[in-house]
Amino acid sequence: MRRRGVGIVGVAAVAHHAANKGAQQQAAADQAAMQQAAPVYEAPAAPAAPASDPVTDQLTNLANLHASGILTDKEFAAAKAKVIGI
């Protein structure tokens, strides 16, 4: 029995496969090189919250209590004077 040869079509298919595989390997190598060469930029850290002043915090709390009706005008004025030190 005679065996068929690979023929021109078979050789072309093998050559095409080898070329395609080589192109894929080259593309992967190029991508890896780009990832290594590209600098990594990170977003700057958010600025730290300024240290809160206890007097300002107390006055803000008193103003909120006054605005919500918990403190009367007279109570608010007295508490504010006490916090300020008058």
Residue pairs with C-beta under 8 A, 6 or more apart in sequence:
6 14
55 83
55 84
58 83
59 80
59 83
59 84
62 71
62 76
62 79
62 80
62 83
63 76
65 71
65 76
66 73
66 75
66 76
71 79
